Amino acid sequence: MDLKGVEHVIDPKLDSCFKEEICKVLDFGLLCTSPLPVYRLSMRRVV
C-alpha cells in the first residue's frame, strides 16, 4: 500500500510508530472487500 494516501484514513490519535502495522491491516481489509471475487483473500490466507 502507498503510505502517502492513508493519513486521511488513520486516526491521528494513534501512535505513528504503528503506522506500518495499521497499513498492513488496512491492506487486508481492502483485499477482503474487493468488488471482484478473484482478488478477495480466502479466510485461510487471512488467518
mmCIF file of the N, C-alpha and C atoms, coordinates in Angstrom:
data_MODEL
# 
_entry.id   MODEL 
# 
loop_
_atom_site.group_PDB 
_atom_site.id 
_atom_site.type_symbol 
_atom_site.label_atom_id 
_atom_site.label_alt_id 
_atom_site.label_comp_id 
_atom_site.label_asym_id 
_atom_site.label_entity_id 
_atom_site.label_seq_id 
_atom_site.pdbx_PDB_ins_code 
_atom_site.Cartn_x 
_atom_site.Cartn_y 
_atom_site.Cartn_z 
_atom_site.occupancy 
_atom_site.B_iso_or_equiv 
_atom_site.pdbx_formal_charge 
_atom_site.auth_seq_id 
_atom_site.auth_comp_id 
_atom_site.auth_asym_id 
_atom_site.auth_atom_id 
_atom_site.pdbx_PDB_model_num 
ATOM 1   N N  . MET A 1 1  ? 0.843   -1.185  0.000  1.00 0.00 ? 1  MET A N  1 
ATOM 2   C CA . MET A 1 1  ? 0.000   0.000   0.000  1.00 0.00 ? 1  MET A CA 1 
ATOM 3   C C  . MET A 1 1  ? 0.879   1.236   0.000  1.00 0.00 ? 1  MET A C  1 
ATOM 4   N N  . ASP A 1 2  ? 0.428   2.233   -0.674 1.00 0.00 ? 2  ASP A N  1 
ATOM 5   C CA . ASP A 1 2  ? 1.133   3.507   -0.730 1.00 0.00 ? 2  ASP A CA 1 
ATOM 6   C C  . ASP A 1 2  ? 0.877   4.261   0.568  1.00 0.00 ? 2  ASP A C  1 
ATOM 7   N N  . LEU A 1 3  ? 1.926   4.540   1.328  1.00 0.00 ? 3  LEU A N  1 
ATOM 8   C CA . LEU A 1 3  ? 1.776   5.181   2.635  1.00 0.00 ? 3  LEU A CA 1 
ATOM 9   C C  . LEU A 1 3  ? 1.377   6.647   2.533  1.00 0.00 ? 3  LEU A C  1 
ATOM 10  N N  . LYS A 1 4  ? 1.513   7.253   1.379  1.00 0.00 ? 4  LYS A N  1 
ATOM 11  C CA . LYS A 1 4  ? 1.201   8.678   1.240  1.00 0.00 ? 4  LYS A CA 1 
ATOM 12  C C  . LYS A 1 4  ? -0.289  8.960   1.379  1.00 0.00 ? 4  LYS A C  1 
ATOM 13  N N  . GLY A 1 5  ? -1.140  8.081   0.911  1.00 0.00 ? 5  GLY A N  1 
ATOM 14  C CA . GLY A 1 5  ? -2.565  8.355   0.858  1.00 0.00 ? 5  GLY A CA 1 
ATOM 15  C C  . GLY A 1 5  ? -3.375  7.865   2.031  1.00 0.00 ? 5  GLY A C  1 
ATOM 16  N N  . VAL A 1 6  ? -2.761  7.315   3.050  1.00 0.00 ? 6  VAL A N  1 
ATOM 17  C CA . VAL A 1 6  ? -3.537  6.740   4.152  1.00 0.00 ? 6  VAL A CA 1 
ATOM 18  C C  . VAL A 1 6  ? -3.692  7.666   5.353  1.00 0.00 ? 6  VAL A C  1 
ATOM 19  N N  . GLU A 1 7  ? -3.028  8.792   5.361  1.00 0.00 ? 7  GLU A N  1 
ATOM 20  C CA . GLU A 1 7  ? -3.111  9.687   6.510  1.00 0.00 ? 7  GLU A CA 1 
ATOM 21  C C  . GLU A 1 7  ? -4.545  10.137  6.798  1.00 0.00 ? 7  GLU A C  1 
ATOM 22  N N  . HIS A 1 8  ? -5.356  10.295  5.758  1.00 0.00 ? 8  HIS A N  1 
ATOM 23  C CA . HIS A 1 8  ? -6.734  10.738  5.961  1.00 0.00 ? 8  HIS A CA 1 
ATOM 24  C C  . HIS A 1 8  ? -7.632  9.610   6.469  1.00 0.00 ? 8  HIS A C  1 
ATOM 25  N N  . VAL A 1 9  ? -7.133  8.377   6.485  1.00 0.00 ? 9  VAL A N  1 
ATOM 26  C CA . VAL A 1 9  ? -7.911  7.226   6.945  1.00 0.00 ? 9  VAL A CA 1 
ATOM 27  C C  . VAL A 1 9  ? -7.517  6.838   8.375  1.00 0.00 ? 9  VAL A C  1 
ATOM 28  N N  . ILE A 1 10 ? -6.261  7.001   8.713  1.00 0.00 ? 10 ILE A N  1 
ATOM 29  C CA . ILE A 1 10 ? -5.751  6.593   10.017 1.00 0.00 ? 10 ILE A CA 1 
ATOM 30  C C  . ILE A 1 10 ? -6.114  7.634   11.073 1.00 0.00 ? 10 ILE A C  1 
ATOM 31  N N  . ASP A 1 11 ? -6.584  7.145   12.214 1.00 0.00 ? 11 ASP A N  1 
ATOM 32  C CA . ASP A 1 11 ? -6.930  8.029   13.337 1.00 0.00 ? 11 ASP A CA 1 
ATOM 33  C C  . ASP A 1 11 ? -5.667  8.747   13.813 1.00 0.00 ? 11 ASP A C  1 
ATOM 34  N N  . PRO A 1 12 ? -5.664  10.066  13.817 1.00 0.00 ? 12 PRO A N  1 
ATOM 35  C CA . PRO A 1 12 ? -4.462  10.818  14.216 1.00 0.00 ? 12 PRO A CA 1 
ATOM 36  C C  . PRO A 1 12 ? -4.084  10.614  15.684 1.00 0.00 ? 12 PRO A C  1 
ATOM 37  N N  . LYS A 1 13 ? -5.007  10.080  16.492 1.00 0.00 ? 13 LYS A N  1 
ATOM 38  C CA . LYS A 1 13 ? -4.700  9.822   17.900 1.00 0.00 ? 13 LYS A CA 1 
ATOM 39  C C  . LYS A 1 13 ? -3.819  8.596   18.087 1.00 0.00 ? 13 LYS A C  1 
ATOM 40  N N  . LEU A 1 14 ? -3.740  7.748   17.077 1.00 0.00 ? 14 LEU A N  1 
ATOM 41  C CA . LEU A 1 14 ? -2.913  6.544   17.172 1.00 0.00 ? 14 LEU A CA 1 
ATOM 42  C C  . LEU A 1 14 ? -1.443  6.912   17.043 1.00 0.00 ? 14 LEU A C  1 
ATOM 43  N N  . ASP A 1 15 ? -0.618  6.196   17.761 1.00 0.00 ? 15 ASP A N  1 
ATOM 44  C CA . ASP A 1 15 ? 0.821   6.448   17.748 1.00 0.00 ? 15 ASP A CA 1 
ATOM 45  C C  . ASP A 1 15 ? 1.382   6.141   16.357 1.00 0.00 ? 15 ASP A C  1 
ATOM 46  N N  . SER A 1 16 ? 2.172   7.040   15.825 1.00 0.00 ? 16 SER A N  1 
ATOM 47  C CA . SER A 1 16 ? 2.707   6.886   14.474 1.00 0.00 ? 16 SER A CA 1 
ATOM 48  C C  . SER A 1 16 ? 3.677   5.711   14.362 1.00 0.00 ? 16 SER A C  1 
ATOM 49  N N  . CYS A 1 17 ? 4.163   5.191   15.481 1.00 0.00 ? 17 CYS A N  1 
ATOM 50  C CA . CYS A 1 17 ? 5.079   4.046   15.417 1.00 0.00 ? 17 CYS A CA 1 
ATOM 51  C C  . CYS A 1 17 ? 4.357   2.786   14.930 1.00 0.00 ? 17 CYS A C  1 
ATOM 52  N N  . PHE A 1 18 ? 3.021   2.801   14.937 1.00 0.00 ? 18 PHE A N  1 
ATOM 53  C CA . PHE A 1 18 ? 2.239   1.647   14.481 1.00 0.00 ? 18 PHE A CA 1 
ATOM 54  C C  . PHE A 1 18 ? 1.758   1.799   13.038 1.00 0.00 ? 18 PHE A C  1 
ATOM 55  N N  . LYS A 1 19 ? 2.235   2.811   12.346 1.00 0.00 ? 19 LYS A N  1 
ATOM 56  C CA . LYS A 1 19 ? 1.736   3.117   11.005 1.00 0.00 ? 19 LYS A CA 1 
ATOM 57  C C  . LYS A 1 19 ? 1.893   1.936   10.038 1.00 0.00 ? 19 LYS A C  1 
ATOM 58  N N  . GLU A 1 20 ? 3.024   1.268   10.075 1.00 0.00 ? 20 GLU A N  1 
ATOM 59  C CA . GLU A 1 20 ? 3.247   0.143   9.162  1.00 0.00 ? 20 GLU A CA 1 
ATOM 60  C C  . GLU A 1 20 ? 2.243   -0.987  9.427  1.00 0.00 ? 20 GLU A C  1 
ATOM 61  N N  . GLU A 1 21 ? 2.013   -1.307  10.695 1.00 0.00 ? 21 GLU A N  1 
ATOM 62  C CA . GLU A 1 21 ? 1.060   -2.363  11.040 1.00 0.00 ? 21 GLU A CA 1 
ATOM 63  C C  . GLU A 1 21 ? -0.364  -1.964  10.661 1.00 0.00 ? 21 GLU A C  1 
ATOM 64  N N  . ILE A 1 22 ? -0.696  -0.700  10.887 1.00 0.00 ? 22 ILE A N  1 
ATOM 65  C CA . ILE A 1 22 ? -2.023  -0.203  10.530 1.00 0.00 ? 22 ILE A CA 1 
ATOM 66  C C  . ILE A 1 22 ? -2.233  -0.316  9.022  1.00 0.00 ? 22 ILE A C  1 
ATOM 67  N N  . CYS A 1 23 ? -1.223  0.004   8.253  1.00 0.00 ? 23 CYS A N  1 
ATOM 68  C CA . CYS A 1 23 ? -1.319  -0.089  6.795  1.00 0.00 ? 23 CYS A CA 1 
ATOM 69  C C  . CYS A 1 23 ? -1.497  -1.531  6.338  1.00 0.00 ? 23 CYS A C  1 
ATOM 70  N N  . LYS A 1 24 ? -0.831  -2.466  7.012  1.00 0.00 ? 24 LYS A N  1 
ATOM 71  C CA . LYS A 1 24 ? -0.998  -3.885  6.662  1.00 0.00 ? 24 LYS A CA 1 
ATOM 72  C C  . LYS A 1 24 ? -2.434  -4.332  6.903  1.00 0.00 ? 24 LYS A C  1 
ATOM 73  N N  . VAL A 1 25 ? -3.005  -3.941  8.044  1.00 0.00 ? 25 VAL A N  1 
ATOM 74  C CA . VAL A 1 25 ? -4.386  -4.312  8.354  1.00 0.00 ? 25 VAL A CA 1 
ATOM 75  C C  . VAL A 1 25 ? -5.334  -3.659  7.353  1.00 0.00 ? 25 VAL A C  1 
ATOM 76  N N  . LEU A 1 26 ? -5.080  -2.418  7.010  1.00 0.00 ? 26 LEU A N  1 
ATOM 77  C CA . LEU A 1 26 ? -5.903  -1.729  6.005  1.00 0.00 ? 26 LEU A CA 1 
ATOM 78  C C  . LEU A 1 26 ? -5.823  -2.448  4.663  1.00 0.00 ? 26 LEU A C  1 
ATOM 79  N N  . ASP A 1 27 ? -4.634  -2.880  4.292  1.00 0.00 ? 27 ASP A N  1 
ATOM 80  C CA . ASP A 1 27 ? -4.455  -3.651  3.051  1.00 0.00 ? 27 ASP A CA 1 
ATOM 81  C C  . ASP A 1 27 ? -5.303  -4.924  3.070  1.00 0.00 ? 27 ASP A C  1 
ATOM 82  N N  . PHE A 1 28 ? -5.242  -5.659  4.183  1.00 0.00 ? 28 PHE A N  1 
ATOM 83  C CA . PHE A 1 28 ? -6.040  -6.885  4.299  1.00 0.00 ? 28 PHE A CA 1 
ATOM 84  C C  . PHE A 1 28 ? -7.528  -6.565  4.151  1.00 0.00 ? 28 PHE A C  1 
ATOM 85  N N  . GLY A 1 29 ? -7.966  -5.504  4.808  1.00 0.00 ? 29 GLY A N  1 
ATOM 86  C CA . GLY A 1 29 ? -9.374  -5.127  4.720  1.00 0.00 ? 29 GLY A CA 1 
ATOM 87  C C  . GLY A 1 29 ? -9.796  -4.794  3.307  1.00 0.00 ? 29 GLY A C  1 
ATOM 88  N N  . LEU A 1 30 ? -8.945  -4.072  2.600  1.00 0.00 ? 30 LEU A N  1 
ATOM 89  C CA . LEU A 1 30 ? -9.267  -3.721  1.209  1.00 0.00 ? 30 LEU A CA 1 
ATOM 90  C C  . LEU A 1 30 ? -9.308  -4.954  0.319  1.00 0.00 ? 30 LEU A C  1 
ATOM 91  N N  . LEU A 1 31 ? -8.381  -5.880  0.534  1.00 0.00 ? 31 LEU A N  1 
ATOM 92  C CA . LEU A 1 31 ? -8.388  -7.103  -0.262 1.00 0.00 ? 31 LEU A CA 1 
ATOM 93  C C  . LEU A 1 31 ? -9.616  -7.962  0.051  1.00 0.00 ? 31 LEU A C  1 
ATOM 94  N N  . CYS A 1 32 ? -10.009 -8.008  1.318  1.00 0.00 ? 32 CYS A N  1 
ATOM 95  C CA . CYS A 1 32 ? -11.161 -8.819  1.713  1.00 0.00 ? 32 CYS A CA 1 
ATOM 96  C C  . CYS A 1 32 ? -12.479 -8.257  1.181  1.00 0.00 ? 32 CYS A C  1 
ATOM 97  N N  . THR A 1 33 ? -12.502 -6.981  0.866  1.00 0.00 ? 33 THR A N  1 
ATOM 98  C CA . THR A 1 33 ? -13.744 -6.361  0.398  1.00 0.00 ? 33 THR A CA 1 
ATOM 99  C C  . THR A 1 33 ? -13.682 -5.967  -1.074 1.00 0.00 ? 33 THR A C  1 
ATOM 100 N N  . SER A 1 34 ? -12.760 -6.556  -1.795 1.00 0.00 ? 34 SER A N  1 
ATOM 101 C CA . SER A 1 34 ? -12.631 -6.256  -3.218 1.00 0.00 ? 34 SER A CA 1 
ATOM 102 C C  . SER A 1 34 ? -13.931 -6.582  -3.950 1.00 0.00 ? 34 SER A C  1 
ATOM 103 N N  . PRO A 1 35 ? -14.351 -5.713  -4.865 1.00 0.00 ? 35 PRO A N  1 
ATOM 104 C CA . PRO A 1 35 ? -15.579 -5.987  -5.623 1.00 0.00 ? 35 PRO A CA 1 
ATOM 105 C C  . PRO A 1 35 ? -15.453 -7.224  -6.518 1.00 0.00 ? 35 PRO A C  1 
ATOM 106 N N  . LEU A 1 36 ? -14.243 -7.562  -6.908 1.00 0.00 ? 36 LEU A N  1 
ATOM 107 C CA . LEU A 1 36 ? -14.037 -8.741  -7.749 1.00 0.00 ? 36 LEU A CA 1 
ATOM 108 C C  . LEU A 1 36 ? -13.620 -9.931  -6.874 1.00 0.00 ? 36 LEU A C  1 
ATOM 109 N N  . PRO A 1 37 ? -14.412 -10.987 -6.864 1.00 0.00 ? 37 PRO A N  1 
ATOM 110 C CA . PRO A 1 37 ? -14.117 -12.141 -6.002 1.00 0.00 ? 37 PRO A CA 1 
ATOM 111 C C  . PRO A 1 37 ? -12.719 -12.728 -6.216 1.00 0.00 ? 37 PRO A C  1 
ATOM 112 N N  . VAL A 1 38 ? -12.210 -12.656 -7.415 1.00 0.00 ? 38 VAL A N  1 
ATOM 113 C CA . VAL A 1 38 ? -10.907 -13.236 -7.703 1.00 0.00 ? 38 VAL A CA 1 
ATOM 114 C C  . VAL A 1 38 ? -9.792  -12.555 -6.901 1.00 0.00 ? 38 VAL A C  1 
ATOM 115 N N  . TYR A 1 39 ? -9.998  -11.300 -6.508 1.00 0.00 ? 39 TYR A N  1 
ATOM 116 C CA . TYR A 1 39 ? -8.981  -10.566 -5.760 1.00 0.00 ? 39 TYR A CA 1 
ATOM 117 C C  . TYR A 1 39 ? -9.166  -10.662 -4.242 1.00 0.00 ? 39 TYR A C  1 
ATOM 118 N N  . ARG A 1 40 ? -10.284 -11.231 -3.786 1.00 0.00 ? 40 ARG A N  1 
ATOM 119 C CA . ARG A 1 40 ? -10.518 -11.360 -2.348 1.00 0.00 ? 40 ARG A CA 1 
ATOM 120 C C  . ARG A 1 40 ? -9.651  -12.466 -1.769 1.00 0.00 ? 40 ARG A C  1 
ATOM 121 N N  . LEU A 1 41 ? -9.167  -12.238 -0.567 1.00 0.00 ? 41 LEU A N  1 
ATOM 122 C CA . LEU A 1 41 ? -8.367  -13.255 0.109  1.00 0.00 ? 41 LEU A CA 1 
ATOM 123 C C  . LEU A 1 41 ? -9.271  -14.350 0.648  1.00 0.00 ? 41 LEU A C  1 
ATOM 124 N N  . SER A 1 42 ? -8.759  -15.573 0.654  1.00 0.00 ? 42 SER A N  1 
ATOM 125 C CA . SER A 1 42 ? -9.501  -16.662 1.292  1.00 0.00 ? 42 SER A CA 1 
ATOM 126 C C  . SER A 1 42 ? -9.353  -16.499 2.806  1.00 0.00 ? 42 SER A C  1 
ATOM 127 N N  . MET A 1 43 ? -10.290 -17.043 3.554  1.00 0.00 ? 43 MET A N  1 
ATOM 128 C CA . MET A 1 43 ? -10.198 -16.955 5.020  1.00 0.00 ? 43 MET A CA 1 
ATOM 129 C C  . MET A 1 43 ? -8.939  -17.664 5.520  1.00 0.00 ? 43 MET A C  1 
ATOM 130 N N  . ARG A 1 44 ? -8.544  -18.717 4.848  1.00 0.00 ? 44 ARG A N  1 
ATOM 131 C CA . ARG A 1 44 ? -7.321  -19.433 5.230  1.00 0.00 ? 44 ARG A CA 1 
ATOM 132 C C  . ARG A 1 44 ? -6.111  -18.488 5.147  1.00 0.00 ? 44 ARG A C  1 
ATOM 133 N N  . ARG A 1 45 ? -6.064  -17.699 4.097  1.00 0.00 ? 45 ARG A N  1 
ATOM 134 C CA . ARG A 1 45 ? -4.939  -16.770 3.932  1.00 0.00 ? 45 ARG A CA 1 
ATOM 135 C C  . ARG A 1 45 ? -5.000  -15.621 4.933  1.00 0.00 ? 45 ARG A C  1 
ATOM 136 N N  . VAL A 1 46 ? -6.200  -15.161 5.244  1.00 0.00 ? 46 VAL A N  1 
ATOM 137 C CA . VAL A 1 46 ? -6.356  -14.078 6.211  1.00 0.00 ? 46 VAL A CA 1 
ATOM 138 C C  . VAL A 1 46 ? -5.870  -14.514 7.577  1.00 0.00 ? 46 VAL A C  1 
ATOM 139 N N  . VAL A 1 47 ? -6.246  -15.716 7.974  1.00 0.00 ? 47 VAL A N  1 
ATOM 140 C CA . VAL A 1 47 ? -5.844  -16.233 9.285  1.00 0.00 ? 47 VAL A CA 1 
ATOM 141 C C  . VAL A 1 47 ? -4.344  -16.447 9.295  1.00 0.00 ? 47 VAL A C  1 
# 
